[in-house]
Amino acid sequence: MIAKLIAHAPTREGASDRLAQACAEVEVWPVKTNAGFLARCLDHPDFIAGDVDTGFIGARLEELATPPEPSDEVLMVAAAATLGDQDGAASPWRDLTGFRLNAAPETTLRLFLDGKPVTAPLPDGDVEADVLMTGDEVVVFEGGEAYAFTARAPFADLDEAAGDGQIRSPMPGKVVAVSVSVGDAVVRGQVLLTLEAMKMEHGLAAPFDGEVEALLVSAGDQVSEGVSLARLKAVAAA
């Protein structure tokens, strides 16, 4: 235990509301806390009404234990912090955010949360919020939860996904060749697809011996970073 929160009020409802608010305002990183879980418990109508027993959490486990998706406000704050200049100096990379030649301005930014891509709306102006910048991560707090965003998908996460058979794009690019078909047997290290990016061709290889279960792209497709291109399945040895 790293801290204890205590609240009191003339009524149970008032005390529960104060304690729920205190839990929702907890901002701790990188230590994991159950502040968000406690806030959801305290805000539950049954808890406020005093209708609780030893099975209260178990009967509502998924509802209480699953952190909500970050709100649009959190996503916008993460996008602003990712794009912002720390020294406040004028910068075309910040001041021209969303600009595209001969096209409508881009209004969203692709970020990664827990290794998964999310689309964050770009702010119209300055955004003021408390964020924590640590290494490559932008941490935004909401409802007692900490959401850590990165601008790029961690390669470790991509490798882990590949261990489950997912072949993901390591960067934005164009699929210039698909060297296998669904149902083909492949061996570890065999090139499955070729991606053209940054004026270079990158061969994406099978992470293990197996069978091509699905091909999710075709030659000529433009793909974004982190998207799934193909899926393999392991084949039991005879």
N, C-alpha and C positions, 0 to 999 in steps of 0.2 A: 504494500500500500504506500502510495506517495503523497496522498492528501486525503482529508476528510472534509466534506461539505455538510453544514448543518443549517437548517432554516426553520423559522417559527413564524406563526401568524395566529390570529384569533380563531381561524377555522381550518379544517383539514384541507379544504380546497385551496385556501390562500397559501398555506404552508407548502402544499404540493406544487403550486404554481411558482412560488419563489425558488424552491429547490430545483425544479425542472429548468428554470431560466438560468440558474447558476451552473447546472451541468451543461446546458447548451452553450455557455460562454467559455467553457474550458478550452484552452489552447495549449496542447502539449505535443511536442515532436522531438525526437523520433520514438520516444517511449509510447507504447500502445496503451490506451486507457479504455474503460467502458463507459465514459461520460455520455456518449451518444445513446447507448443502450439504456442507461439510467434515465436520461431525459425522456426517452420514448415510453418507458415504464411509468414514469411520474405523470405524463400527459395522458395516459390511457384512461378513458372514461370509467372503466371498472375500478381502477386503482383509486381514482379521485373519489368515487362513491364508496370506497371501502369494501367493495365486493372482491376480496382477495382470499386465497388460501394457498396451500403448498403447491398446488398445481397451476397457479396463475401464469408463471413464465412458460412452463411446458406446454400449456394449452395454446399459447400465442407465440411460440418460439420463433417461427419464421417472421412474423410481423414485427416482433421486438428486436430480434438479433440481427436482422439484415439491414445494413446501413442504406439509407435512401441514395438515389442518384444525385449528384451535385446539381444544384439549381442553376438556372441561366445566369443569375447574378454571380455565383461562384465561378462559372465558366468564363464569364466576361472579365472578372477580376484576374483570373489566371492568364487570359489572353493579353490583357493590358500589362501585367507584370512581365510576361515573357517578351513582349515587344518593347517595353519601356527602356529608356536610357537612364542609367542610375545617376549620371551627373547632370541630367536635365538639359544638356547641350542640344542644339538643333542637329537633327540627323535625318537624312532622306529615308533611312531604313525605318524610322519611327514615324516621321511626319507624312510620308507617302504610303502609309499602311493601307493595303487593299488596292492600290493603284495598279491598273493593267492597261497597257497600250492597246488602243482600238477595241476596248471591251469594257463592260460595266465593272465598277470596282468590286473587288472581292470583299465580302462582308463577314466571313468566318475564318477561323484559324484552326488548323488541325493540330491537336495536342494528344498526348498519351497519358492515360490514367491506369495505373497498375498494368502497364504494358499493352493496354487496349486503346485503339484510336477513339477519340471523341471530337466532336465539332463544337468549337467555342465561338460565340458571336463576338465580333470586334466592337469595342466601345465607340460611341459617337464622339466622346470627348474625354476629358480627364476623369479617371476613376480613383476615388480615395478609399482605401481599405487596408487593413493590416494583413500583410502576407509575409511569409518566411522564405527567403531565398537561401537555399543550401545546395552547393554544388550545381548540378544540372537541374535541380528540382525547384519548382514553385509550389509551396504548400499554402493552401487556403483552408481556413477553418469555418465550419458551419454546423450548428446543432450539436456541438460536442464531437464531431467527426473531423478528421484531418484528411484532406484530399491533396495528394502529391502528384503534380503534373510535370511532364517532361516534354520538350519540343521534339524529341526523337524517340523512337521505340528502342528500348534497351536490347542490344544484340543477344544478351543472355536469355531474354524472354523469347526472342525469335528462335534461338537454338532449342529452348525447352519445348516450344510449340512444335518444332520440327521433330522432336523425339516422339511426339504423338502422331506424327505423320503429316502435319501441316507444313507445306512449303510456302513461306511467305516472302513477299518482296522486301529486300533490305533497304530499298530506296525508291523514290519515284523514277519511272522509266517506261520504256516501250518493250513489250514482248516481241522479239524478232524471230524466235524459233521455238517450236514445241517438238521435242525429239522423241516423245513417247505417246502411246495411246492408252485409253482406259482398258484395264485388264492385263497390260504388259507386266511381265516379271522384270524387276530391276535389282541391281546390286548396289551396295553402298558405294558412294562416290560417282555413280553414273550420272551424267548430266541429263536433267529432265527438261529444263527450259533455259532459254538464253534471254537475258534482259539487257537492253541497251540503255545506259545511263551515263551522263557526264562524258559523252563521246567515247565510251568504252563498252565492251560486251562482257557481261558477267554470267558465267554458267552456274545455274542453281542445281546442286547435286542431291541425290538421294541420301538421307542420313542413315539409312539401314537397308538391308536386303528386304524386299517385299514386293507388293503388287500395287500398280496404279489404280486407286479406287475412284478418283475423280479428277477431272481437269476443269478448272474454273475460268480459264482464259484461253484465248486463241492468239495466234501470231498476228501482230498489228495492234493489239490492245494496249492502251495507255493505262498504267496502274499506279496507284499511290503507295507510299511506304507502309509496310506492315500488313497489306491485304493478302489474303490467302490465294495462291495461284493454283495449287494442286494438293491432293491428299493421297497419302500412301497408307496401306495397311500391312501389318506384319503377317507373314505366312508361316504357319507352323511347319517345322522340318518334318519331312516324311520319315 
